[in-house]
């Protein structure tokens, strides 16, 4: 069971990164009704993958790995969690923008996306991807058995 939980956790993490990259590619292009719908769908998948990462991560920490005492006193784990929280907080703005498009998209109308807002979302998505590097750094440090 431990292997299945770990595998699902990693699949969710790779899905999260893939959705961030897909959003970045789409938001850099001129907005169309099709890309607006895709951004909303991809962002939903992003949110689901983040929730899965959290749920599966909690299961791993509490029941399937080294135990919560190990993780809660491990600086590398705290680096991972801090990175995850920062990435999650950064993701709020793009998600709110995409959610606001709901009515227009349902009416098959192109949502309004000012250039400045598109650039802000691009910057945020790039920052989220950079935050993933901190998460990965914490994972590598932990995998090597260091606690920092």
N, C-alpha and C positions, 0 to 999 in steps of 0.2 A: 504493500500500500504506500509505503514511503516513496518508492520510485514513481508511482503514478502521481502522487501529490506534487512531487518535485518537477516532474515532466509538465504537468498542467500549469504549474507556477511559471516555468520557463516559457512555455508556449504563450501564456498571457503576456509576459514581459516582451517577447519578440513582437507580438501583435500590437502592443502599445507603441513600440518604436516604429513599426510599419505604418500605423495610422498617423503618427506625427509627421512622418516623411510624406505620406500621401496628402495630408492637409497642406503641408508647405508647398508641394508641387502645385496643387489646385489653387491655392490663394495667390500664387504669383502670376497666374494667368488672368486674363479678363474674365470677370464673372459672367456666367451664363446661367440659365435656369437649371440646366443639367448639372453644372458644377456646384451650384448652390444646394441642390438636392443631395449630391454626392458628399459635400462637406458635412451636411447635417447627419447623414448616415454614418460616415466615417467617424465623426465625433462621437456618435452614440456607441460605436464599436470601441472607440478609445475609452469611453467611460466604463463600459462593461469590462474591458480588459483590466482597467485600473481597480475596479471592485473585486475582480477575481484575484488579482495580485494580492490585494489586502487580505481577502478571506483565506486564500491558500497560504499566504505568508503567516498569518496567525496560526493556522493549523500546524504548519511546519515548526514554528517556534514553540508552540505549546505541547504538541504531541508526537511529532515525527522526526525531530532532529536532536540537537544537543541539549535542549531544555531552555526554558525562559531565563534562568539565572545566567547561563552562558551568554545569551544574546543581549540581555538588558544591561550587562556590565562590559560589553564589548564596544570599544570606540569605533571600530570599523563598521559594525552594525548600526551604530548611531549615525555615522556618516551616510550610510545607505538610507536610513529613515529620514534624515534631514533632507537629503536630495529628493527623496520621494515626496515629502511634504511640500518642498519648494516647487517642484514640477507640478504637483497637484494644484497649488495656489495659482501658479501662472496660467494654468489651463482654464481657470474660471472665466476670464474675459472672452477668449474666443468662443467658448461654449455658450456664453450669454448672447453673444452676437448671432451665432448660428441659430439658437433657439428663437430669437426675435424674428427671424426670417420665416417662421412657421406659417403665419397667416398668408403672407405673400406667396410662398411656395405652394400652399394648398390651393390657392386661386390661380396657379400657373402664371404668376407674375414674378418678374425679376426683382429680387430684394435690392434695397439700396445699400451700396458698399462704397463709401467715400474712399478715395485713394489713401488718405491719411490713416483711415481705419484699417485698410488692407495692409499698409506698411507696418502698423502697430502689431497686427496679428502675425505678420511674417516675423517680426522681431521676437515676439513672445514664443512662437514655435521654435525658433532657433535657440532661444534661451532654455526652453524645455529640453531640447536635444542636448544642449551643453550640460544641463542638470543630470541627464542620463549618464554622462561620463562620471559624475561623482558617485552615482549609484553603482556603476560598474567597478569603479575603483574600490569602493567598500566591499563589493562581492569578491574581487580578486584578493584583496588583503585578507579577508576572512578565509577564503579557500586555501590560502597559503598558511593558515594557522596563526596569523598575527592578530593581535587585538589593538594595536597602535599604542 
